[in-house]
Amino acid sequence: MTATALTRDEIDAFLREQGSGVLSLTDGAETYAVPESFGYDGGDLYFQLVSEPDSEKLAFIETTDVATLTVFTDTPARSVLVRGPLESVPDADRARASSAIAANATIPTLNVSPDSPTEALSFEFYRLVPQDLTGRAFGITPSRDN
């Protein structure tokens, strides 16, 4: 199997086509990885995170300097890694976050906190500011005729 690097245009197109990935966070000693829907506006990636007051996810966000989002497909086999700081979206940019999420996020159809009433949940916008974007496409190595 061969791996080919994706161009920046191919990475942008891939992120616009996909709507979810695995967001990885750390507290310096342990990691926390969670599937998350995202929106992509060609620059930043946006998340609307749902949490409870004692959320482990929010605790990890507070201690993560560089987050990693892994987005992948099986057919065709492709993957993109996005690394950078994860920050709360200021009120002035909430409409931009909402638009990006509406454009391509895969909205989950299940209650992410089934034991908590909806009124006990917080809904916050965060954005991942890419400092490093890499992508790969995977395929079968062509056979060579001798």
C-alpha positions as CSV (number, residue, x, y, z in Angstrom):
1,M,0.0,0.0,0.0
2,T,1.3,3.5,-0.8
3,A,0.7,6.8,0.9
4,T,0.6,10.0,-1.0
5,A,0.6,13.5,0.7
6,L,-2.5,15.5,0.1
7,T,-2.1,19.1,-1.2
8,R,-3.5,22.0,0.7
9,D,-6.4,22.3,-1.7
10,E,-7.1,18.5,-1.2
11,I,-6.9,18.9,2.6
12,D,-9.4,21.9,2.4
13,A,-11.8,20.0,0.2
14,F,-11.6,16.9,2.5
15,L,-12.3,19.0,5.6
16,R,-15.3,20.6,3.9
17,E,-16.7,17.2,2.9
18,Q,-16.3,15.6,6.3
19,G,-18.2,16.6,9.3
20,S,-16.7,14.7,12.2
21,G,-13.4,13.5,13.6
22,V,-11.6,12.5,16.8
23,L,-10.5,15.5,18.9
24,S,-7.5,14.6,21.1
25,L,-6.6,16.6,24.2
26,T,-4.1,16.2,27.1
27,D,-3.4,17.2,30.6
28,G,0.3,16.6,30.3
29,A,0.1,13.1,31.6
30,E,-3.0,11.5,30.2
31,T,-4.8,11.9,26.9
32,Y,-8.5,12.3,26.2
33,A,-9.9,11.6,22.7
34,V,-13.5,12.1,21.8
35,P,-15.5,12.0,18.6
36,E,-16.7,15.5,17.7
37,S,-18.6,17.1,14.9
38,F,-17.0,20.2,13.4
39,G,-17.5,22.9,10.9
40,Y,-14.7,24.2,8.6
41,D,-14.6,27.7,7.1
42,G,-11.4,27.3,5.1
43,G,-9.3,28.7,8.0
44,D,-10.4,27.5,11.4
45,L,-12.4,24.4,12.6
46,Y,-15.4,25.1,14.9
47,F,-17.0,22.9,17.5
48,Q,-20.2,23.3,19.5
49,L,-19.3,21.3,22.6
50,V,-22.0,20.1,25.0
51,S,-20.9,19.6,28.6
52,E,-22.0,19.2,32.2
53,P,-20.5,21.4,34.9
54,D,-18.0,18.8,36.0
55,S,-17.0,17.9,32.4
56,E,-13.8,15.9,31.9
57,K,-13.7,17.2,28.4
58,L,-13.6,20.9,29.5
59,A,-11.0,20.1,32.2
60,F,-8.8,18.6,29.4
61,I,-9.4,21.6,27.2
62,E,-8.1,23.9,29.9
63,T,-4.8,22.0,30.1
64,T,-4.2,21.4,26.4
65,D,-1.8,23.7,24.6
66,V,-2.0,21.9,21.3
67,A,-5.0,19.8,20.3
68,T,-5.1,17.3,17.5
69,L,-8.2,16.6,15.3
70,T,-8.0,13.4,13.2
71,V,-10.4,13.1,10.3
72,F,-10.5,10.0,8.2
73,T,-12.4,7.9,5.7
74,D,-12.1,4.3,4.7
75,T,-13.3,4.4,1.1
76,P,-11.3,6.0,-0.3
77,A,-8.7,5.7,2.5
78,R,-7.7,9.3,3.4
79,S,-6.7,11.0,6.6
80,V,-6.0,14.6,7.7
81,L,-4.4,15.7,11.0
82,V,-5.0,19.2,12.2
83,R,-2.9,20.5,15.2
84,G,-3.1,23.8,17.0
85,P,-4.6,25.6,20.0
86,L,-8.2,25.1,20.9
87,E,-9.9,28.3,22.1
88,S,-13.3,29.5,23.2
89,V,-15.0,31.5,20.4
90,P,-15.6,35.1,21.3
91,D,-19.1,36.4,21.1
92,A,-18.2,38.5,18.0
93,D,-17.4,35.3,16.1
94,R,-20.3,33.1,17.2
95,A,-22.2,33.7,13.9
96,R,-19.2,32.6,12.0
97,A,-18.9,29.5,14.1
98,S,-22.6,28.7,13.7
99,S,-22.3,29.1,9.9
100,A,-19.3,26.8,9.6
101,I,-21.0,24.2,11.7
102,A,-24.2,24.4,9.7
103,A,-22.3,24.1,6.5
104,N,-20.7,20.7,7.1
105,A,-20.8,19.4,10.6
106,T,-22.2,15.9,11.2
107,I,-24.7,16.7,13.9
108,P,-25.1,13.7,16.3
109,T,-28.5,12.2,16.7
110,L,-28.0,11.0,20.3
111,N,-28.0,12.7,23.6
112,V,-24.4,13.0,24.6
113,S,-25.3,13.2,28.3
114,P,-28.3,10.8,28.7
115,D,-28.2,11.1,32.5
116,S,-28.5,14.9,32.6
117,P,-31.5,17.0,31.9
118,T,-31.0,19.3,28.9
119,E,-31.2,22.4,31.1
120,A,-28.1,21.2,33.1
121,L,-26.0,21.1,29.9
122,S,-23.8,23.9,28.6
123,F,-23.4,24.6,24.9
124,E,-20.1,26.4,24.0
125,F,-18.4,27.2,20.8
126,Y,-14.7,26.4,20.4
127,R,-12.3,26.7,17.5
128,L,-9.2,24.9,16.6
129,V,-6.7,27.3,15.0
130,P,-4.6,25.1,12.6
131,Q,-0.8,25.5,13.0
132,D,-0.1,22.2,11.2
133,L,-2.2,20.5,8.6
134,T,-1.2,17.2,7.0
135,G,-3.1,14.7,4.9
136,R,-2.5,11.4,3.3
137,A,-4.3,9.3,0.6
138,F,-3.7,5.6,0.8
139,G,-3.8,3.1,-2.1
140,I,-2.5,-0.2,-3.4
141,T,1.1,-0.2,-4.7
142,P,0.9,-0.8,-8.4
143,S,2.3,-4.2,-9.5
144,R,5.4,-4.1,-11.6
145,D,5.7,-6.3,-14.7
146,N,9.1,-8.0,-15.1
